[in-house]
Amino acid sequence: MGAIIAIPLLVLFVSAGGFTPMPEYPLWNSPMEIIGVVLLLTILPAGLLMWFTAWLRSSESLFLDIRSQMVAAELQVERYQFGQYWPVAVVLGVAFALYGSVNFSSLVLDPESEIFATSMALAFGQIFMWAIIAVTLFFVLQDDWLFYQYGKLVRVNIYDLDKLNAFGRAVLSQFLMVVGALALTTLQSLDRQFQWDSYVYGLYVGIPSAIIFVFLPTWTIRKNIRKEKARVLDSINAEIQLSSTELDSESLLRLNSLIARREQLQHTRTWPMDITIFSRFLFYVFIPPLAWLGAALMEVMLDSFLAG
């Protein structure tokens, strides 16, 4: 899938002169900036579709795991029931590209111009990239809505929450997609000019997407975990109130066991992910800021080196 998308885009941009921009034009006074944008427009759509292809395959096991913990009569939710409306996502992606990414001031419409082909190829690349982003988000959000619905129906055993880790693995995979896409945006800084305007529209989409991908698929299951945790704690507290406070060994053993069980439950997690998934999630959080920081520091270091 990555090759099917990346190779034609690469051929298009090379034939349009995207890798040999002409610095004498004032609008493109930094050839490396154009090359960085071309690389982004080639790699990001291919990377997203590679991830989405892998997601379609791997998520089947996650859904199967979750369905195995539900009553068969409740399995009536169809996956991608709105999939036929994907052209709407394409239209929205194209509209967003035209609004925020296509630089009309640098768009050359004169076929006689030396940079006509490069200009048109870059505009097409922006439109195509945002269309792919929109379609990917469209289908992933439907999966998240399905996780949201399943979270209402899954049986929760507060003493065996590892069975619910499929929700956490789904969140981790989707969050990694956003993180990877945001990290790739540093390709725009190949010219050693870390410009905020180059990243702002990616953040407008990336940050809300990351928040939705974390909370939407886990919202109902977390609610049920908290509800089950509160129910069991209430039951234990009621047993503690009814327990004898005598100092004989049987009474002490029962009371201490109940107190220990209560303390254990009070520290039980309410997220459907174990420490391994959670630690990887925290690690992914820092990838885009570190990538952007690295790009900014490289700019400073190279400028200092060249000045010296």
C-alpha positions in Angstrom: 0.0 0.0 0.0 2.8 2.4 0.8 4.5 1.7 -2.5 1.3 2.1 -4.4 0.9 5.6 -3.1 4.5 6.8 -2.6 6.0 5.8 -5.9 3.4 7.6 -8.2 3.6 10.7 -6.0 7.4 10.6 -6.1 7.4 10.3 -9.9 4.9 13.2 -10.1 7.0 15.5 -7.9 10.3 14.6 -9.6 8.9 15.1 -13.1 7.3 18.4 -12.0 10.7 19.6 -10.7 9.9 19.5 -7.0 13.4 18.2 -6.2 15.1 20.8 -8.4 13.4 24.1 -7.4 14.7 27.3 -8.8 15.9 29.7 -6.0 15.8 32.8 -8.2 12.0 33.0 -7.7 11.3 35.2 -4.7 8.3 33.1 -3.6 10.6 30.0 -3.3 13.8 31.5 -2.0 14.7 28.3 -0.1 15.0 25.2 -2.3 15.3 22.9 0.7 11.9 24.1 1.9 10.3 22.9 -1.3 12.1 19.6 -1.1 11.0 19.1 2.5 7.4 19.9 1.6 7.6 17.4 -1.3 8.9 14.7 0.9 6.1 15.4 3.4 3.5 15.2 0.7 5.0 11.9 -0.5 5.6 10.1 2.8 2.7 11.2 4.9 -0.2 9.9 2.7 1.7 6.7 2.1 2.4 6.3 5.8 -1.2 6.9 6.7 -2.5 4.3 4.3 0.1 1.8 5.4 -1.0 2.3 9.0 -4.7 2.1 8.0 -4.1 -1.2 6.1 -2.3 -2.6 9.2 -5.1 -1.3 11.4 -7.8 -3.1 9.4 -6.0 -6.4 9.9 -4.9 -6.0 13.5 -8.2 -4.5 14.8 -10.1 -7.6 13.8 -8.4 -9.5 16.7 -9.2 -6.6 19.0 -12.9 -6.7 18.1 -13.0 -10.5 18.3 -11.5 -10.3 21.8 -14.1 -7.8 22.9 -17.0 -9.7 21.4 -16.0 -12.8 23.2 -16.8 -11.0 26.5 -20.3 -10.0 25.4 -23.6 -11.8 25.2 -24.1 -13.1 21.7 -27.6 -11.5 21.4 -26.0 -8.1 21.9 -23.7 -8.3 18.9 -25.8 -6.3 16.4 -23.5 -3.3 15.7 -22.1 -3.3 12.1 -18.6 -2.1 11.4 -18.3 0.8 9.0 -22.1 1.1 8.6 -21.5 4.6 7.2 -18.6 3.6 5.1 -20.4 4.5 1.8 -20.2 8.2 2.8 -16.4 8.4 2.5 -16.7 10.9 -0.4 -18.0 13.4 2.2 -14.7 13.0 4.0 -12.8 13.6 0.8 -14.8 16.8 0.2 -14.1 18.0 3.7 -10.4 17.2 3.3 -10.2 19.1 0.1 -12.0 22.1 1.5 -9.6 22.2 4.5 -6.6 21.9 2.2 -7.9 24.8 0.1 -8.5 26.9 3.2 -5.4 26.3 5.1 -2.6 24.5 3.2 -2.7 25.6 -0.5 -0.8 28.8 -0.7 -2.6 30.7 -3.4 -0.1 33.6 -3.4 2.6 31.2 -4.6 0.3 29.2 -7.0 1.4 29.9 -10.6 -1.4 29.4 -13.2 0.6 30.5 -16.2 1.5 27.4 -18.2 4.5 29.3 -19.7 6.1 29.8 -16.4 9.1 27.6 -15.4 7.5 26.8 -12.1 4.0 26.1 -13.3 4.4 22.3 -13.1 6.0 22.5 -9.6 3.4 24.9 -8.3 0.5 22.7 -9.5 2.1 19.5 -8.3 2.5 21.0 -4.8 -1.1 22.2 -4.8 -2.3 18.7 -5.8 -0.1 17.1 -3.2 -1.6 19.3 -0.4 -5.1 18.5 -1.6 -4.4 14.7 -1.9 -2.7 14.6 1.5 -5.6 16.2 3.3 -8.1 14.0 1.5 -6.2 10.9 2.7 -6.1 12.3 6.2 -9.8 13.0 6.2 -10.7 9.5 4.8 -8.5 7.8 7.4 -10.0 9.8 10.2 -13.5 9.1 8.9 -13.0 5.3 9.1 -11.1 5.3 12.4 -13.7 7.5 14.1 -16.3 4.9 13.1 -14.2 2.2 14.7 -13.9 4.3 17.8 -17.7 4.8 17.9 -18.0 1.0 17.7 -15.6 0.6 20.7 -17.8 3.2 22.5 -20.9 1.1 21.9 -19.1 -2.2 22.9 -17.9 -0.6 26.1 -21.5 -0.5 27.2 -22.0 -4.2 26.7 -18.8 -5.8 27.9 -18.9 -7.6 31.2 -16.5 -6.1 33.7 -14.6 -8.3 36.2 -12.9 -5.8 38.5 -10.4 -8.6 39.5 -9.4 -9.3 36.0 -9.1 -6.1 34.1 -6.5 -7.4 31.7 -9.3 -8.9 29.7 -10.2 -5.4 28.7 -6.8 -4.4 27.4 -8.1 -4.6 23.8 -9.6 -1.2 24.3 -6.2 0.1 25.4 -4.3 -1.5 22.5 -6.7 0.2 20.1 -6.1 3.6 21.7 -2.3 3.0 21.6 -2.4 2.1 17.9 -4.5 5.1 16.9 -2.6 7.5 19.1 0.6 6.3 17.4 -0.8 7.1 14.0 -1.4 10.7 15.1 2.0 10.9 16.7 3.8 9.6 13.7 2.0 12.0 11.4 2.9 15.0 13.6 6.5 13.8 13.8 6.7 13.6 10.0 5.8 17.3 9.7 9.4 18.1 10.7 10.3 17.4 7.1 9.2 20.9 6.4 12.2 22.1 8.3 14.8 20.7 6.0 15.6 24.4 5.1 16.6 24.9 8.8 13.7 27.4 9.2 11.4 26.1 12.0 8.3 28.2 11.2 5.2 27.8 13.3 2.9 28.5 10.4 4.0 25.2 8.8 2.8 23.2 11.8 -0.3 25.0 13.0 -2.9 23.4 10.7 -1.5 19.9 11.4 -2.0 20.7 15.1 -5.5 21.9 14.5 -6.3 18.4 13.3 -3.8 16.3 15.2 -4.5 17.5 18.7 -8.4 17.1 18.6 -7.9 13.7 16.8 -5.6 12.5 19.5 -8.0 13.5 22.3 -10.9 11.8 20.5 -8.9 8.7 19.9 -8.0 8.4 23.5 -11.3 9.2 25.2 -14.1 8.1 22.7 -13.2 4.3 22.6 -12.6 4.1 26.3 -15.3 6.4 27.7 -18.1 3.8 28.3 -15.8 1.0 29.4 -14.1 3.3 31.9 -17.5 4.4 33.2 -18.4 0.7 33.7 -15.1 -0.1 35.4 -15.7 2.8 37.8 -19.2 1.7 38.4 -18.2 -1.9 39.1 -15.4 -0.8 41.3 -17.7 1.4 43.4 -20.2 -1.5 43.6 -17.6 -3.9 44.9 -16.2 -1.4 47.3 -19.7 -0.7 48.7 -20.2 -4.4 49.2 -16.9 -4.8 51.0 -17.6 -1.7 53.2 -20.9 -3.2 54.1 -19.2 -6.5 55.0 -16.7 -4.6 57.2 -19.5 -2.8 59.0 -21.2 -6.2 59.8 -17.9 -8.0 60.7 -17.1 -8.7 64.3 -14.5 -6.6 66.0 -13.6 -9.3 68.5 -10.0 -10.2 68.9 -10.3 -13.9 68.3 -8.3 -15.2 65.4 -11.3 -16.0 63.1 -12.8 -12.5 63.5 -9.4 -10.8 63.0 -8.6 -12.9 60.0 -11.9 -12.0 58.3 -11.7 -8.3 59.1 -8.1 -8.0 58.0 -8.8 -9.8 54.8 -11.7 -7.4 54.0 -9.6 -4.3 54.8 -6.8 -5.6 52.6 -9.2 -6.4 49.8 -10.7 -2.8 50.1 -7.2 -1.3 50.0 -6.3 -3.3 46.9 -9.5 -2.3 45.1 -9.0 1.4 46.0 -5.7 1.3 44.0 -7.2 -0.7 41.1 -6.9 1.1 37.7 -10.0 2.3 35.9 -8.4 2.6 32.5 -8.6 -0.5 30.2 -4.8 -0.7 29.8 -2.0 -2.3 31.9 1.2 -0.6 32.9 3.0 -1.8 29.7 0.4 -0.1 27.4 0.3 3.0 29.6 4.1 3.4 29.6 4.2 3.1 25.8 1.4 5.6 25.6 3.3 8.1 27.7 6.4 7.5 25.6 4.4 8.3 22.4 3.2 11.6 23.9 6.7 13.0 23.9 7.6 12.0 20.3 6.2 15.0 18.4 7.6 17.7 20.8 11.0 16.0 20.8 10.9 15.9 17.0 10.0 19.6 16.8 12.6 20.5 19.4 15.2 18.5 17.5 14.4 20.4 14.3 14.6 23.7 16.1 17.9 22.8 17.8 19.3 21.6 14.5 18.5 24.9 12.9 20.2 26.8 15.7 23.3 24.5 15.7 23.7 24.7 11.9 23.3 28.4 11.9 25.9 28.8 14.6 28.3 26.4 12.7 27.8 28.2 9.4 28.3 31.6 11.0 31.5 30.4 12.7 
